[in-house]
Amino acid sequence: MKSRMRKNNKPTVSVRDDRASNEDVLAVIADIDSGREYYMSFIDSFQMRGRDYTVMYNYEPDDGSHREPEIVILRAERHVNGEQYFKSIRDKRELDAAFNMFYSRFINNDN
């Protein structure tokens, strides 16, 4: 799945939501193929082997009726026109390596 940040008239594509804590960074991600929009909360971003990765999860208001969020790790790329694109990682070895990098960063920041 290729996705991109939804365009709007503002120079930034990140959005703030009063339902979220001050640490959350929220954005609207649009699937290029289906046009479906997702509200995502960013957890982390990092570089590995010359590529940029972003870790996020689907944002849903805490109304007590949804299950625990699942993280998504996507490859982040910037188009020549400045738009931010996110691509699914289809190679299992690359995804495993990206998850291991995120996990080690998460564990090290927790101490």
Beta strands, then each sheet from edge to edge (+ up, - down):
strand 1: 2-5
strand 2: 14-15
strand 3: 25-31
strand 4: 37-48
strand 5: 51-58
strand 6: 71-78
strand 7: 84-88
sheet 1: 2+ 3- 1+ 7- 6+ 5- 4+
end
